[in-house]
Amino acid sequence: MMIVLNGEPREVRAETLAELLTECRLSGRVATAVNEEFVPSGLRIAQKLNDGDRVEVVAPMQGG
């Protein structure tokens, strides 16, 4: 299916947000949103993805 990941179109096999993170090798502490709705880490396994979904994945940065 085709989604938009962090603003870039991407073809993926993942059916859930958790599977997407694994497929794209996005690990560690990240924040996630699907179609501009925050998805807590505990709900990622149940968050189904659909063709055309907009997914944002951001990691905290250190520094100042």
C-alpha positions as CSV (number, residue, x, y, z in Angstrom):
1,M,0.0,0.0,0.0
2,M,1.1,3.6,-0.5
3,I,1.4,5.9,2.5
4,V,3.1,9.2,3.2
5,L,5.8,8.8,5.8
6,N,7.2,12.1,7.2
7,G,6.1,13.9,4.1
8,E,7.5,11.3,1.6
9,P,5.4,8.9,-0.4
10,R,6.4,5.3,0.4
11,E,5.2,1.8,-0.6
12,V,4.9,-0.5,2.4
13,R,3.7,-3.9,3.3
14,A,2.9,-3.1,6.9
15,E,-0.8,-3.3,7.9
16,T,-0.4,-1.7,11.4
17,L,1.7,1.2,12.7
18,A,3.8,-1.2,14.8
19,E,4.6,-3.2,11.7
20,L,5.5,-0.1,9.8
21,L,8.0,1.0,12.5
22,T,9.6,-2.5,12.3
23,E,9.6,-2.5,8.4
24,C,11.2,0.9,8.3
25,R,13.6,0.2,11.1
26,L,12.4,3.0,13.2
27,S,13.1,2.0,16.7
28,G,13.8,3.5,20.1
29,R,11.7,6.3,21.6
30,V,9.7,7.9,18.9
31,A,6.4,9.7,18.8
32,T,3.8,8.7,16.2
33,A,0.8,10.2,14.5
34,V,-1.5,8.9,11.8
35,N,-3.5,11.5,9.8
36,E,-2.5,14.2,12.4
37,E,-3.8,12.1,15.3
38,F,-1.3,11.2,18.0
39,V,-0.9,7.4,18.5
40,P,0.5,6.3,21.9
41,S,3.1,3.5,21.8
42,G,0.7,1.1,23.5
43,L,-1.9,1.5,20.7
44,R,0.5,1.1,17.7
45,I,-0.1,-2.6,17.4
46,A,-3.8,-2.0,16.9
47,Q,-3.5,1.1,14.7
48,K,-4.5,-0.2,11.2
49,L,-3.0,1.6,8.2
50,N,-4.9,2.4,5.1
51,D,-3.8,3.4,1.6
52,G,-3.0,7.1,1.6
53,D,-2.6,7.5,5.3
54,R,-0.2,10.2,6.4
55,V,2.2,9.0,9.1
56,E,4.6,11.1,11.1
57,V,7.4,9.6,13.2
58,V,9.6,11.9,15.2
59,A,12.5,11.1,17.7
60,P,13.5,13.4,20.5
61,M,16.7,15.3,20.1
62,Q,19.2,16.3,22.7
63,G,21.0,19.6,22.8
64,G,20.1,23.2,23.2
